[in-house]
């Protein structure tokens, strides 16, 4: 019989028992090697930029401007949408910077929630982060396949078979694809080969070591930044101010909807915090990496939005490759093809950073006993969480065959915004509970800044389509069921594990 005030055999107080911050980087005590500290501030900034500048700036930015069946058009006022989202993310980045410097451990918001709020909130946010990293990366992998096909058509004139580069649901519902796809009886066959191939290649890179991964990412980031700057420089000469009128065709409603959708373009600066235990000076360099990458990307996004909407009417931008389309319209086909190549490289960098982050969250949760210990094992030679990396690679590589882009994308923004809210709450909780602790980085404007982070992120969540909310609720209920049946019994903090 359960005691009063208990949940599944645990007293409610135990569900909110916090991990001491000194224990946040403890290993399971089996003598296994730890993660290798090789990253500096420059590496972290490039990791953040690599995660942020991707599918948002090269693809969904056009849909934000043009609008769609479930959201109004932002039009040229997309510039303001990016400013609003940048401010909201800025508040969150300052909160992340304080708590990441205070608790420089793997696990990102999961570890922060465990130290500040307790085990149950930590589990909820750890499960929620799977939405941001693994499920979000499914969308990114699918986008990579689309960009890859576009590049092949534009540069080599090759048309990669559609049924081998999309999901089964799309193949079955598209008469043109279904007509050419192979069948087993009445069952249509499809497989997203490009998505699976790029994920498999990046999984190998990530298993080999975080330093090699950072160097690979640095090369891609520098190349795609040059392409974005080239788009701004070349496109500026062809801007027609008449395209900026009307500036906000659907009023503030369109601007706010654009800001909610634009949030997807900023997802990634928090990925810097997942490599805290592989950073040489985490208390100094984590804040620099997160804030620096966010500032760089915010300036680029606002400039790209201004140039893009000045090149062509915003109504024509509802396409998967809006930057290339705009350049084609103004008579620059070769530059447009180069931009398609940039999109392929940009999305590859996003895939790399998100594939880097997810295994480290699994690593932190397994180290606490909430997931099987296999995920806490470190490769003896490469010093990477190889099992979690391989499992993440298999999941993200195969899922684009079964899940549509919209189904993956709908969970990503709301899950990440929820994580940002929890981190801001954690900053307040630690300030109240441990006010005398030395903080290498202090969030300026406390307590106004974390409160503004909570309010702004909640407002952006409110602007998302309603279907996101019930899908998010179902996802959290599944996570709570797993915690009740497995995690709480094996927890190193509250269970018998």
Residue pairs with C-beta under 8 A, 6 or more apart in sequence:
2 8
2 9
3 11
5 11
5 12
5 13
6 12
7 15
8 484
8 488
9 488
10 488
10 494
10 495
14 119
14 494
15 118
15 119
15 120
15 488
15 494
16 117
16 118
16 119
16 120
16 121
17 118
17 119
17 493
17 494
18 114
18 115
18 116
18 117
18 118
18 119
19 111
19 114
19 115
19 119
19 122
19 368
19 493
20 115
21 102
21 103
21 115
24 103
24 105
24 107
24 111
24 114
24 115
25 104
25 105
25 106
25 277
26 367
27 34
27 367
27 376
28 367
28 373
28 376
28 492
32 376
32 377
32 378
32 380
33 378
33 380
33 383
34 277
34 378
34 383
35 106
35 210
35 277
35 278
35 378
35 383
35 384
35 385
36 209
36 210
36 211
36 278
36 383
37 277
37 278
37 279
37 280
38 210
38 211
38 214
38 278
38 280
39 47
39 210
39 211
39 214
39 275
39 278
39 279
39 280
39 285
40 279
40 280
40 281
40 285
41 281
41 284
41 285
41 288
41 289
41 292
43 214
43 218
43 289
44 272
44 275
44 279
44 285
44 286
44 288
44 289
44 290
44 293
45 288
45 289
45 292
45 293
45 296
46 214
46 217
46 218
46 221
46 222
46 293
47 214
47 217
47 271
47 272
47 275
47 289
47 293
47 353
47 356
48 268
48 269
48 271
48 272
48 289
48 290
48 292
48 293
48 294
48 297
48 353
49 221
49 225
49 293
49 296
49 297
50 217
50 220
50 221
50 268
50 349
50 350
50 352
50 353
51 267
51 268
51 269
51 271
51 272
51 293
51 349
51 350
51 353
51 354
51 357
52 265
52 266
52 267
52 268
52 269
52 293
52 294
52 297
53 221
53 224
53 225
53 228
53 297
53 300
53 346
53 349
53 350
54 140
54 268
54 346
54 347
54 349
54 350
55 139
55 140
55 143
55 264
55 346
55 347
55 350
56 262
56 264
56 265
56 266
56 267
56 301
57 228
57 265
57 300
57 301
57 304
57 323
57 346
58 147
58 321
58 322
58 323
58 339
58 342
58 343
58 346
58 347
59 143
59 146
59 147
59 320
59 321
59 322
59 343
60 261
60 264
60 265
61 78
61 262
61 265
61 301
61 304
61 305
61 308
61 317
61 322
61 323
62 308
62 317
62 318
62 319
62 320
62 321
62 322
62 323
62 325
63 261
63 317
63 318
64 74
64 78
64 81
64 258
64 261
64 262
65 73
65 74
65 75
65 76
65 78
65 258
65 305
65 308
65 309
65 314
65 317
65 322
66 73
66 314
66 315
66 316
66 317
66 318
67 73
67 74
67 250
67 254
67 318
68 318
70 465
71 257
71 258
71 260
71 261
71 465
72 250
72 253
72 254
72 257
73 249
73 250
73 254
73 314
73 315
74 80
74 81
74 248
74 250
74 254
74 255
74 257
74 258
74 314
75 246
75 247
75 248
75 249
75 250
75 254
75 309
75 314
76 243
76 244
76 245
76 246
76 247
76 248
76 306
76 309
76 310
76 314
77 247
77 248
77 249
77 254
77 255
77 258
78 258
78 262
78 305
78 309
78 314
79 302
79 305
79 306
79 309
80 248
80 255
80 258
80 259
81 255
81 256
81 258
81 259
81 261
81 262
81 305
82 259
82 262
82 265
82 298
82 301
82 302
82 305
83 302
84 255
84 256
84 259
84 262
85 259
85 262
85 263
85 265
85 266
85 460
86 266
86 294
86 298
86 301
86 302
87 456
88 259
88 263
88 453
88 456
88 457
88 459
88 460
89 263
89 266
89 269
89 294
89 298
89 420
90 294
90 298
91 424
91 449
91 450
91 452
91 453
91 456
92 270
92 420
92 423
92 424
92 453
92 457
93 269
93 270
93 290
93 291
93 294
94 291
94 443
94 444
94 445
94 449
94 453
95 420
95 423
95 424
95 426
95 427
95 443
95 449
95 450
95 453
96 269
96 270
96 273
96 290
96 420
96 423
97 286
97 287
97 290
97 291
97 441
97 443
98 287
98 427
98 439
98 441
98 442
98 443
99 112
99 116
99 423
99 426
99 427
99 430
100 112
100 272
100 273
100 276
100 282
100 286
100 287
100 290
101 282
101 283
101 284
101 286
101 287
101 439
101 440
101 441
102 430
102 437
102 439
102 440
102 441
103 111
103 112
103 115
104 276
104 277
104 279
104 282
104 283
104 286
105 111
105 276
105 277
105 364
106 274
106 275
106 276
106 277
106 360
106 361
106 363
106 364
107 114
107 126
107 274
107 360
107 361
107 363
107 364
107 365
108 129
108 270
108 271
108 273
108 274
108 357
108 360
108 361
108 419
109 125
109 129
109 270
109 273
109 419
109 420
109 422
109 423
109 426
110 122
110 125
110 126
110 129
110 361
110 364
110 365
111 122
111 364
112 422
112 423
112 426
113 121
113 122
113 124
113 125
113 126
113 422
113 423
113 426
114 121
114 122
114 368
114 493
115 426
115 430
116 425
116 426
116 427
116 429
116 430
116 433
117 422
117 425
117 426
117 429
119 368
119 370
119 488
119 491
119 493
119 494
120 483
121 422
122 368
123 365
123 370
123 479
123 480
123 483
123 487
124 422
124 476
124 479
124 480
125 418
125 419
125 422
126 361
126 364
126 365
126 370
127 475
127 476
127 479
127 482
127 483
128 415
128 418
128 419
128 422
128 475
128 476
128 479
129 358
129 361
129 415
129 419
130 358
130 361
131 411
131 412
131 414
131 415
131 416
131 472
131 475
132 267
132 270
132 354
132 412
132 415
132 416
132 419
133 271
133 354
133 357
133 358
133 361
133 392
134 354
134 358
134 392
134 395
134 396
135 408
135 411
135 412
135 415
136 267
136 354
136 408
136 409
136 411
136 412
136 415
136 416
137 199
137 350
137 351
137 354
137 355
137 358
137 396
138 396
138 399
138 400
138 403
138 408
139 405
139 408
139 409
139 412
140 347
140 350
140 351
140 354
141 192
141 195
141 196
141 198
141 199
141 351
141 396
141 397
141 399
141 400
142 166
142 167
142 192
142 195
142 400
142 405
142 408
143 320
143 347
143 405
144 194
144 195
144 198
144 344
144 347
144 348
144 351
145 165
145 166
145 192
145 193
145 194
145 195
145 198
145 400
146 165
146 320
147 320
147 321
147 340
147 343
147 344
147 347
148 160
148 165
148 194
148 198
148 344
149 159
149 160
149 162
149 165
149 194
150 320
150 321
150 324
150 340
150 343
151 337
151 340
151 341
151 343
151 344
152 158
152 159
152 160
153 159
154 324
154 336
154 337
154 340
155 337
155 340
155 341
160 194
161 180
162 171
162 174
162 176
162 177
162 180
163 171
163 177
163 180
163 181
163 182
163 188
163 189
163 190
163 191
164 190
164 191
164 192
164 193
164 194
165 192
165 193
165 194
165 195
166 177
166 190
166 192
167 190
167 192
167 400
167 401
167 402
167 403
167 404
167 405
168 188
168 190
168 401
168 402
169 402
169 403
169 404
170 177
170 190
170 404
171 177
171 178
171 181
171 188
171 189
171 190
172 178
172 188
172 190
177 190
178 188
181 188
181 189
181 190
182 189
183 189
190 401
191 401
192 400
192 401
195 397
195 400
195 401
196 397
196 398
196 400
196 401
198 348
198 351
199 351
199 355
199 393
199 396
199 397
200 393
200 397
202 348
202 351
202 352
202 355
202 393
203 355
203 389
203 390
203 392
203 393
203 397
205 212
205 213
205 216
205 352
206 213
206 352
206 355
206 356
206 359
206 384
206 389
206 393
207 379
207 382
207 384
207 386
207 389
207 390
208 382
208 384
209 382
209 383
209 384
210 275
210 278
210 356
210 384
213 352
213 356
216 352
217 349
217 352
217 353
220 345
220 346
220 348
220 349
220 352
221 349
223 342
223 345
224 342
224 345
224 346
224 349
225 300
227 338
227 339
227 341
227 342
227 345
227 346
228 300
228 304
228 342
229 300
230 335
230 338
231 304
231 307
231 323
231 327
231 335
231 339
232 300
232 303
232 304
232 307
234 327
234 332
234 335
235 307
235 308
235 310
235 311
235 326
235 327
235 330
236 307
238 311
238 330
238 332
239 307
239 310
239 311
240 310
240 311
241 310
243 309
243 310
243 311
243 312
243 313
243 314
244 309
244 310
248 254
248 255
249 314
256 459
256 463
257 463
259 460
259 463
260 413
260 460
260 461
260 462
260 463
260 464
261 413
261 464
262 301
263 413
263 416
263 417
263 460
264 409
264 412
264 413
265 301
266 294
266 297
266 298
266 301
267 412
267 413
267 416
268 293
268 350
268 353
268 354
269 290
269 293
269 294
269 297
270 290
270 416
270 419
270 420
270 423
271 353
271 354
271 356
271 357
272 286
272 289
272 290
272 293
273 286
273 290
274 356
274 357
274 360
274 361
275 356
275 357
275 360
276 282
276 286
277 360
279 285
279 286
283 440
283 441
284 440
287 440
287 441
304 323
308 317
308 322
308 323
308 326
309 317
311 326
311 327
311 329
311 330
312 325
312 326
312 329
312 330
316 325
316 329
317 325
317 326
319 325
321 339
321 340
321 343
323 336
323 339
323 343
324 336
324 337
324 339
324 340
324 343
325 336
327 333
327 335
327 336
327 339
328 336
355 389
355 392
355 393
355 396
358 388
358 392
359 375
359 384
359 385
359 388
359 389
359 391
359 392
360 385
360 388
362 371
362 375
362 385
362 388
362 391
362 392
363 375
363 376
363 385
363 388
365 371
365 375
366 372
366 373
366 374
366 375
366 376
366 388
367 376
367 492
368 491
368 492
368 493
369 487
369 490
369 491
369 492
369 493
369 495
369 497
370 483
370 486
370 487
370 490
370 491
371 487
374 387
375 385
375 387
375 388
375 391
376 385
377 385
377 386
377 387
378 384
378 385
378 386
379 385
379 386
399 408
410 465
410 467
410 468
410 471
411 468
411 471
411 472
411 475
413 460
413 464
413 468
414 461
414 464
414 468
414 469
414 472
415 472
415 475
417 457
417 458
417 460
417 461
418 457
418 461
418 472
420 453
420 457
421 453
421 454
421 457
421 458
423 453
424 450
424 451
424 453
424 454
424 457
425 450
425 454
427 443
427 446
427 450
428 447
428 450
428 451
430 437
431 446
431 447
443 449
443 450
487 495
488 494
488 495
489 495
489 496
489 497
490 496
490 497
491 497
